[in-house]
């Protein structure tokens, strides 16, 4: 500490007073689940950056990493993905908007472990790493209660924001604006869709809907009673409506639903949600266009990195970040891809157990 004071006293450009109780610099370490690499970097405080910029480098103070003489705070991260080196070596020149390493907080002086790891080695390191991250995240009861109160406040604020946007949308759109015929060139079809989305009042596709509450005119879907179905009626997935659909889990009931208004075609609930959130907002049976917005409660969003396990020939598997639960902002604009950042019915997979490298406990 005396050495540091001497160096500071000799600095003519600027004198920095160090607060022993002030902020500390961080040593950031990130484990990449799918390739096993560990990235190390350092995140400096403003005080440290200011000292270095004034000419007081770490070496002058006899310190290896930064000017701050107090011990570095260690922060561990766990990324379900591959590091930047692996991405760029497999896909030279890749510039994807959502690859895992772009979401990792890093500082400067970054270094990456080099090597080729077996699947078993990655599993072993992953188990140890996730235990360390869980231990790092432990918070006392009082802090946990504070975090829960803040989460409830965020939930309330989001509900107010969504409802305000919905009311604005209702005032500026027409519930009876006709759907265009899906004919003509791609340019004509896209122009007709944009016009429809600009003027047609949306219905609400509520992903938390259990169909137990009474329907309103704002709901996109309604449940179809069994008495209204024939035994041989099929969904567009080619499975019978009286049986689980293509996207149903084992033993999971997939109820038949139909569009309220418009074409009123019937499909399995999960099949229809998958189609509407991954393709154009069309009825798969008749191609009629429907206008809707997604609603999924107001809790904090949760995300998951999902690897496409079956890429096309000669293509690299896509690895992208998807929202799988929680609040979806009201999208009332013309961007038809807004809702496509959401994947319905996916399980949370924080540790990458579902991405081809299961871990044994």
C-alpha positions, 0 to 999 in steps of 0.5 A: 500500500505504501508503494502505491501511495508513493507512486500516486504522490509522484504523479503530477497530472492527477492525484487519486485518493483511494477509498479502502471501502470503495469498489473492486475490480473483477476477474471474470471467468466463463465456461462454455458448455458446448466446447469446454473452453474457459475464458478469463478477462478483467473488468476494471473500476472507473478508478482503476481505468482513470489511474491507468489513463493518467500514466499509472500502469499496474506494473508501476504499482507492483501489481500484476493485473490492474492498479487497484491494490485490493484483491480481485472479486471473482465472478463465474459465468456459465454459457450454454454455447461455444466460445467465439474462437469455436464459432469463427473457426467453424464458420469463418466470417460469421456475424450472427446477431445472437450467438452465445459468446456475444452475451458473455460479459467480458473485460480486457486482457482476455485469454482463452484456454486452448485445447480439444476436450472429450465429451466426458471432460466437458461433462466433468467440468460442467458439473463442477462449474454449475455447482460453483455458480449456484454457490456464488448466487446464494443470497440471504433471506432478506435479500431474497425477499427484496428481490421478490418484491422488486420482481413483483413491482416489475410484473405490475409495471409490465401489466400496466404497460401492456394494457396501455398499449392494448387500449391505444391499439384498439383506438387506432384499428378497425375490428372489421378491416377485411383480410386480403386474399393471399394471391399475386406476386410476393411483393403484392402479398407482402404489401397486402399483409402490411396494409392488413396489419396496419389497420386490422385490430388484433386478437389476443393469443394468450399463451397462459390460457387454460380455456376455463374462463369465458371467451371475449371478442378479443380472444383469438382461439376458443376450445372446441367441445368434443360433441362438435367433433367427428371421430375421424376429424384431423388436425393439419399435423395429420393426427386425429383431433381426439388424440395427442398432436405432433407436439404433445408430450407423452401423456399430455392432452392437446386440446382441439381449438379453433379461430374465433371469427374468420375461418374457424378452422380447428387444430390441436392447440400446440400445433396451432401455436407452433405454426403461428409463432414460426410461420406467417400468421395464417391458418394452415388449412385455408391460408386466411390471414389472422392478426394477433398479438402474443400475451404470456403473463407479466413475469420476468422473461426466461431465455434458452440457447437452443441448438438446431440438431438437424441442420441442412446438408453442408450447413452449420447447426444454428445456435440462437437465443430464444425466449421460452417464458415470461413477459412478451411486450406488446408488438403493434407495429408492422414487424411480422417477425416480432413474435418469432423470438418466442418458442412456446412449450420449451423447457428451461435448460439453464445448464445445457442438459437438453442440448446433446450433452446430458449430465449425470448427477 
